[in-house]
């Protein structure tokens, strides 16, 4: 049995001791103030998986209705943090573990949740589909004040047989251009499903897998495998002119200038971007750094930054379990952070919004993978044995792992975010 304790530099507003009785009742040392629906909740509890192939799961009910089911890892034990956001009544809270055991004592951590109605919300997506995967429910609820900026067109294509349709293009240069064009179209249209108008959707078109180089010291150029491509090739649906449109090249100065221009125009109260300490993808780390440099250059600091992670180091397929289950804070050991204390923020998605999110993912061409019949059969057998069979809206695993009843984020202050990622840097004067 492997032992793993997840650890985070959390800074909750309230922490209460919980007692989990043998019959499943969960009681609190005292009743938290106010309505629980205005808070995000994490339940810290020690668990131990039972032996056998069945996936450990925890069913949570409140006031006689099912709230959420969380799936945990086989063959492990240790400290876990379960997302209980969505509770609207503390009476009749019942927790039923299956194929695992829970400690009798735990701690409920509460984080008062801002309504995000104090100004514009700016999503920064490294690639097409990142905003949808992490926060479709969040930006749908805030569609009237949300902007989405996609940094890269995601045009990388190494083999012609990996095109969306075989033989669509016969030369790699044309195939890369078409892939970026299609993915930029995805970025320009998918958020319309949530009610975000096209004038608040902006594609920058910088080249895939080069954002880390562009945000390195000196903000250098980074060439594409196709020398004739320019970022402006993927901006044809933008309703807003950008500073580098006329002569855009794939360079870091242009990336920061474009983002700073947008920050100055939007003046976001909330920035939503990738967590550079959790998400290991180089473009995703660079998206956070570029955002901080742009904020500093524009001289604007948002009140809060919500951080998300679509990739995890060493935890492929997290969270386990089928679509529509719960999604909690990402596994890992983070005793301290450059951003200081973390606050947990969770969006709750009802069943209709979860299905709508699945539709939004299906509009993303890169997620329309084609799994072989043999792999589908093996997956069916594995899910049957583990007891995790559920609805599957697409072959890509994101249709399982990211169509959930909760979307988790870490909230930090805008000042902490900018200071941590621009310390010692000169981002240049504001325009």
N, C-alpha and C positions, 0 to 999 in steps of 0.2 A: 504494500500500500504506500503510495507516494504522498508525502506531506507537503502542502503548499499553502502558505498564508498570504493572502492578498493584502497589500498595505498601501495607504494613500495619505497625503498631507491634507486631510480634510479639515475644514473649519465650519462645523455646523452651528446653527443658531440654537439648537437644543438637542440634548442627548438624554434618552430615557432608558432605564433598565427594563427589559422585557422578561417575562416568564412564559415558557412554552410547556403547557401541561401535557400529560400523557394522552389525554383525549383530543388534543389538537388546539385547545383554546389558547389564544395569545393574549396575555394581560400586560398592561403597562403600569409602571410604578406610580405614574400620575397622568392625568389627561392633558395632552398638549393644548396650548391656547389656540383659539380661533378655529376656523374650519380647515380640516386636513386637505381639502381640494386646492388650497392656495399655497401648498407647500410641495416640495420634492422630498421623498423619503428613501433612506437606505437602511436596511435592517442588517446589522452585523451579527453573524451567527457562525458557530463552528459546526461543521458537518462531516460525516463519514459515509462514503459510498459503501453499499453492500456488495458482496462478491456476486458475480454473475454478469451476463451480457446486457441486462436491462439498464437503460439510461436513468440515472437518478433524477427525480423530479420533485418539485414542491408545489402543491396546489394551495392557493391562498383564497379564502372566501371572506367577505365582509357583509354583515347584515343579511345573510342568507343568499347572497349572490356571488358567483365566481368572479374574482378580481383579476387574477393573473396566475399563470403556471410558469415557473422557472425550471429550466433543465440545467443540471450540473454535470461535472466530468466523472466518467467511470474511473475506478481504481485510484481515487484520490481522497484525501481528507484535509481539513484545515479551515482557516477563516475565509468566509465568503460574505459578500455584500449584495443583498437582494433588493431590487428596485420595487418599492411598494407604492410608488406614486400612482394616484388614481383612487386611493381610499377617500370616501366621502363621509364615513361614519366610523367611529372607533368601537361601536358596540358590535358584538357578535363576530369578532375577528378570529378566524379559525385557520390553522395551518396544518396541512396533511402531507408529511413526507412519504414518498414512495421509493423503494429500492435504496434508501439511505436513512441515516439517523441524524437528528439534530440535538444540539446541546439544550439543556433546559433553560439556560440563561443567555441572553443576548443584549444588544443595545440598538435602539432605534434612533437614528440621526435625522433631524429635520432641518431643511433649508428653505427659508421663505423665498418664494418664487416671484420674480418680477413679471409683470404682465406684458412687457416689451411694447407698451403703448406710449412710451415717452419720446418717441422719435423714430426715424428710419431704421430698418434692419438691413444690413449689408451682408449677404452671403458671398464668400470668396471660395470658388471651387477650383482646385488645381486642374481638373479635367471635366469634360462632360460626364454626367451621372453622379459625381461626388456629392453635389448638393442634394440630389434626390435620395441617394442611399442614406445619407446621414440625417437629413432633415426635411423630407417632403411634408410631413405632418406639421412641422414647425412653420415652414414658410407658407403653407396653405392657410393656416390659422391667421397668419400675419400678412396675407397677400396684399392688403391695402397699403402697406408701408414697406414692402420688401423689394430690394434690388438683388439681382444675382449677376456676379461677374465671374466669367470662366476664363482662366488664364491661358490654358493650352487647348488647341483643337484636338489633341490626341491623335495626330496623324501617323504615328509610327506604324510601319508595316514592313516586316522583314521578308515575307514570302508571299508571292502572288497567290498561292493556293489558300492563303488565310484571308482573302478578301471576303466581303459579305456574300458575294456570289462568285463561284469559280469562273474564270475567264472574263470577268467584267471588264478588266483592263489587262493589256498584254505587256505593259512596261511598268516597272516599279515606280518610276517618277509619277506617272499618271495615276497609279493606284494610291500612292500616298496623298496626292492632292485630293483625289476623290474621297478618301477616307476622312481627311480633315474637314472637307466640305460637308459631308454627311453628318459628322459629329457636331460641327458647329450649328448645323440645322437642328439637331436634337436639342442643343442648348438654347436655341432661339425659340423653340416651339413647345417643348415638354412642360415648362412652367405655366404655359397658358391654361393647362388643365386645372391648375390651382387658382386661376384668376389673376395671375401677375401679368400686367400689360406688357406688350413687346418693347415699349420705350424704356422699361426698367430691366431689360435683359441685355447684357453687354458681353461680347466675345472679344478677347484680346488677341488670340491666335498665335501666341508664342509657342515655340516648338516643343513637342512632347519630349520628356526625358532630358531637357536642357535647363529647367528652372533652377536646379541646384547650382549649375555653373553661372547662370545669370545673376544669382544673388550672392555669389562668392565675393570676396574682397576685390574691389576694383570694378565690379559689375561689367565683366567682359562680354564680347560677342560669343555666340555659340552657333555653329553652322548646322544646317539641316543636311541629311544625306542627299536631298534634292536642292541643288544650288539655286534654282530659279524660284523657289518658294519664298514668300515673305509673310509676316504675320497679317498684313492687310488683306491677303488672299482669303482669310477666314473671317472677315469682318463685314461681309456683304449684307448681313441682316441687322446690323447695328442701326439704331435710330439716333444715336448720339455720336457726333464727331469726336475723335480722340486726338491728342496732341501729335502723335506719331503717324497718323494715317497717311500723310503724303509720302513719307520716305521710310516707313517702318522697316527696321532690320531686327534680327533676333538678338537684341542686346539688353543687358541689365538696366542701363540708364533709361531706356525706353519703357521697360516694364514698370519701373518705379515711377517714372513720370506719368504714365497712363493711370496707374493706380492712385497716385496722389491727386491727379486731376479729378478723378471720380470721387475720392474721399472729400475733396473740397466742394464738389457739386452736391453730394448727397448728405454730408455731415451726419453720419450714422450715430445713433445712440447705442446701437448694438451691432457688433461685428461677429460674424459666425465664420470660423475658419478652422483648419486642421490643427490638431494638437501636436506640436513638434517634438514633444517628449515621449509621446505614446505611439503615434503613427510613424513607422520607419521608412515609408516611401520617400525617396529623395525629393521628388517634385512636391510632395505634401509638406515636408519640412520647409522647403523653399517658399511655398505659398504663405506660410505664417511669417517667415522672415520678410518677404517682399511686402506683405501687408503692414508690418510694423515700420519698415522703412518709409512706406508711403504715408502712413499716419504722421510720422515724425516730420517728413518733408512738408506735408500740408498744414502742419501745426494744429491738427485736430485730434483729440483723444476721446474715443467713445466711453460711455459710462461703464460698459461691460463687454467682455469678449466671451462668447460661447465656443468651446473647443470640441471638435469631434474627431473620431478616428475610424477610418474605413479599412485600414490594414493594421494587423497586430503582429508583433514579433513573437514567434513561437507558439501562437495560438490560432492555427488555421481553422476557419469555419466557426469562429465564435460569433454569437452564442450558440450552444448546441440546442438541439430540439427542432421541432417543425415551425413553419410559418404561423404567425398569430400568437406565439408564446411571448413571454416577457423578454426584455433586454435590459441588462444592468450595466454597471460600470465595468470597464474592461479589466481583465485579469492582469495582475502584475504586482511588482514590488517597487513602490515609489515613495520612499520615506520622506523625501523632500523635493521641492520643485523650485526652479528659477523664478516662477511666478508667485511664490509664496503659498499661502493656504488656498486649497481648492474648495469651491462650493459646487455641490451637485445640482444639476438642473435637468429635469426630465419632461419631455412632452408626452402626452397621452393621446393615443389614436383610437377612435372607435372602429368598429368592424368595417363600416363603409369607407372610412378614410384609409384603412389598411388595404382594402381591395383597390381603392383608387391609386394608392402608392404602387401596388403591383402593376397596374396599367401604366403608370409613369415609367417604371423600369422597363416595361416591354417596349416603350417607344424609343429606348436607347439601343441603337443598332449593335453596339459592342456587347450587350448583354444577351443577344439572341444566339446563344451558343447552340451547337447541334451535338448532342451526346449520342454516342453509338448505342444501338440496342443492347449490346453486351454490357456496357457500363450502366445503362438504365436498369437492367435486370439485377446486376450486382448491388446497385444502390437500393432497389426495392427489397432485396433479401436482407441487406444490412439494416435498413430502417425497420423492417418487420421484426427482426431479432431484437433490436434495441427498444422497440416499442415507441418509435418516434415518427411513424407514418402520419402524414398529414397532407393538406392541400399543397400542390406544387404548381405554381403559375408559369414557370419557365425552367429550362434545364440548368441555367446558371445558378450556382449555389447562393448568390445574393437574393434570389427570390425566396429562399428559405431563411437566411440569416438576417436579412434587413427588412422583411415585411413582418413587423412586430407591433405589439400593442403599446410599446413605449420606445421613445428615441432618447438616448442618454447623451448628455453634454457635461463638460466641466466649465464652470463659470469662474473667470478671474477679472480683476479690474483692468480697465483699459490702460491705466498708468503702469501697472505691473507688467502687462503684456509688452508695451512699447519699450519700457526700460530694459526688460530682460533680453529682448532680441535686437536692440540697437545700441547696447552699451559700448562706448568707445567708437561708434560709427559717426561719420558725417554724411547724412543723407542729402545734403545740399539745401539751398534755400527754398522756401516755399515759392510757388509761382505767383 
